[in-house]
């Protein structure tokens, strides 16, 4: 392994990123996305929130802005992998999402919408 790493460093060749394959790999790479999907979009989501938008608003209102920024970055990282729609569904399920995205959104379109919504800067009223 050390020789392989040394050759990679010396040559500058880096393998392209690939989608995680195991449950552990998904959570190691997309930790905050796992917290978001598993915490706000479990099977209890319809009982806790009126709809998907209410859950996203609750996340934004209750989670530290640095974690929100990390989540947005992880969503963009997942989308940059470019998997097919089925793979997005597998990924969000591995990360704890137990409800379907709201109609008429695909998983990919919904994630893009969430990232856009959460990526807008919140005013800082603490100063």
N, C-alpha and C positions, 0 to 999 in steps of 0.2 A: 504494500500500500504506500509506504514512504517513497519508494522509487517512482510510483505512478504520480504521486503528488509533486515530487521534485521535477519530473519531466513536464508536467502540466504548467508549473510555475515558470520553468526555464523557457518553454516554447510559447507560453501565452495562450495555449489552447485550453479553452474552458468548455465543458459540455453544455449544451443548451438546457435551460430549465425545463423540467417535466412535472406533470401533475403528480401529487402524492399518490401512493398506491395503497397504503394501509391506514387504518383508523388513527394510529399513533402519528404517522407522518402528516396527516391532515391537521391534527391538533397542534403538532409541533410547529408547523409552518404558518397556520392561520389561527393562532390562539385567541385573538380578540374577536375574530369573526365567529369562532366557535362559542365564545361567551355570549355574543349577540344573538346568534341563531338559536342556541340551546336555551338561553335564558328568556328571550322575548318571543320566540316562535316555536315553543314546545306545543304539545297537544292541548295544553291548558290556555293557550293564547286567546281563543275565542271567549273564554270565561273571564279572563283578566282584562282584556282590552276590547273596545268596540270593533276594531278592525286593524288591519296591518299598519295603516298610517298612525293610529293611536299608539301602537306599540313602538313605532319608530320615534314618535314624539316623546314618549316616556323615556326611551333610551337616551335621547339627546338631552332631556331635561335632568336626568339623574346620574349620568356618567360623566366623569372628568373629561374635559375637552381634549386632553392629551390622548386618552384612550379612544375617543371618538375619531381623532385624527389617525390613530393607528388602524382603527377599523376601516376607515375610508381607504387608506393605503393598502390594506390587505384585500379589500374588494377589488381595487385596481390591479393588484398583483394576480389575483385569481382570474380576472377577466383577460389579462395579458397572456395567460397561458393558452387562451383560445380553444378550449375544449368544445366539443360538440354539445348541444343542449342536454343530451342524456348525461354527459359527464358533469355538467353543472349540477344537475339534479342529484347525482351520486355524491358529489362534493358537499352540497349543503345538507344532505341527509347524514353524511358522515360527521358533519359539524354540529348536528343536533336539531336541524329544522324538521319539525314533524307536521307542519301544515303546508299546503300548497301556496304558491304566491297568489296574490289577488288577481282575479280575472280582469282584463284579458292578458295579463303579463306572463311571459315566459320567465324562467328563473333568471336568465341573463338580463332581460329587460328590467325586471324588478330590482336586481342587484345594482344595475346602472342608475336607476331612479333613487334608490336608497343612498348610494354614494354621492349623487348630485345633491340630494337634500341635506345630508349630514356634512357635506363638504363646504357648505356655505358658512362663512365666519359668523359666530355668535358675538353679539356685543359684550364687552367686558364692563360690567357695572361695579366691579370691586374697587376701582381706583377713583 
